[in-house]
Amino acid sequence: MFELLGIPPQALFGQLLIGLINGAFYAMLSLGLAVIFGLLNIINFTHGAQYMMGAFVAYLSLTHLGLAYWWALLLAPIAVGLFGILLERTMLHRLYKLDHLYGLLLTFGLALIVEGFFRNQYGSSGLPYSIPAELRGGYNLGFMFLPTYRAWVVVASVIVCFGTWFVIERTKLGAYLRAATENPTLVQAFGVNVPRMVTLTYGFGVALAAFAGVMAAPIYQVSPLMGANLIIVVFAVVVIGGMGSILGAIVTGFGLGVIEGLTKVFYPEASNTVIFVIMAIVLTIKPAGLFGRAT
Amino acid sequence: MDRGTRITFLAMVALLVAAPYVLYPVFLMKVLCFALFACAFNLLVGYVGLLSFGHAAFFGSAGYVTAYTVKMWGLPPELGILLGAVTGAALGLVIGWLAIRRQGIYFAMITLALSQIVFFYAVQAPWTGGEDGIQSVPRGHLFGVVDLQRPLGMYYTVLALFLAGFLLVYRIIHSPFGQVLKAIRENEPRTVSLGYETDRYKLLAFVLSAMLAGVAGGTKSLVFQLASLTDVQWQMSGEVVLMTLVGGLGTIFGPVVGAAVIVTMQNYLAEFGSWVTIIQGFIFVVCVLTFRRGIVGEIMGRFGPKGAAPTGGGH
């Protein structure tokens, strides 16, 4: 077997795949954050908790209702999305006229409540969720073994990400959305119900997080704190990419996942921090982010 | 100081001098350490309008440095705390230099992300003791004279440090430098157009805040004779935000009151485990929705002179 820089190809491609998977989650989560931020001007700190809730909906609907993975993939975004809409209608919408920092503080508090609640109910250790029968097994590609489920995660997240990009950049609804991001008062004057659009956008961003949570359930264990540390990495991804561009969020998410995977191969000690270090470097060179507009 | 502030300050000093004869000194010292930490944080968020979500990095790493130098190198406590303060300031210089490139929520996200580097460093570095932290740190003798093993000796040392930090923050806020900071908070582009290099002011405020957070962290590691991962975690950054918010952003006494309230609550609820997190989250939500001026801000708004209270957000 040949070796690359002293690393067996199995390990290299294995880590690349893991990196790609992590990148898929970074992409989906930072996409949701960017969509929410664009219209609401709020950084949704609850995003990690909502991702976790998605995974828990999958776990609970399987253990209590006997509903399989595919149902969870449909149910979790709806349920958690409705929860998000409830939050937006009862609390978040009071903050739009205030300093943006209050939105951050409110959603931080909500994240503490949600994560604390799940920790009370289910403890902090992970709960197993098995891979659905249709997606077990894998393919031998010659140079590596590719588990079907992981291939599915990458493909599905790419489809979801580009679907979102298409809706926002290429449809009439997306045009309203982009217009409202630029100037909500004017769009409202044209007869578009902007407050309802804001509510639905928040619901959609949250639903995206829940969808990612269901996808993550069979890979990582389902645990109350699974989103807490992830969300900070996603923040760094958002800072690196800049929130001005949907495509930018997707590319940055996948790219950083792969870089993180490679770091695990070549310099494992830094794999936890590499994304933060990249963020620091990007800030010195291009403070607005790779795809961002200056704020 | 105006008359009202001076009377409140003297009352606070009198209360704190007498307190250890009534209340448990370790509890009071914990309150004072967090009060100093919150005052340092408030200098930045309340008077420059910069919300740092990474202040645990300065607090916690200073704790490690103080604990390590006092235990392993046998340094006296005053030098240990001094080194902790230097650590906080140096880290503040690096993190602040990077973070002030962006404003608003980006600033918060950047400080949070950078503080995670410090956290993972503390997890991996051999000298910080990983999950165990640095335990049984000797308190030693202050200037070779005051025995800090005695509860009251330690208490009055912590009190002196707290009061020095409190007065320093007061002095900074009421100096010409502080006026420029407030101008940046109110309208940064306008301050720039008046010819101030706002980035330098923001960076200096950030370093001062990080240094004071370092003093608080170093002192706490001597009080509890322990430096651990709890103090560098992002949850700790959230706690100091909560304390300042509850007490009142941008008020002199707010962080002190907020720290007292939150530490007392944690003490009473310690046995309920993760309920503490839920209740803290709940307080966050209630404060943001209905109580943005905080305890001291509300009191000043009701009883203080007109215009004395901060407005509590709104741009």
Interface residues (C-beta under 8 A of the other chain):
Chain A: I43 M91 R94 L95 K97 L98 D99 H100 L101 Y102 G103 L104 L105 L106 F108 G109 L110 A111 L112 I113 V114 E115 G116 F117 R119 N120 I232 V233 F235 A236 V238 V239 E269 N272 T273 I275 F276 V277 M279 A280 L283 T284 P287 A288 T295
Chain B: L51 F53 L98 A99 R101 R102 Q103 G104 I105 Y106 A108 M109 I110 L112 A113 L114 Q116 I117 F120 Y121 V123 Q124 W234 G238 V241 L245 G273 S274 W275 V276 T277 I278 Q280 G281 F282 I283 F284 V285 C287 V288 L289 R292 G313 G314 H315
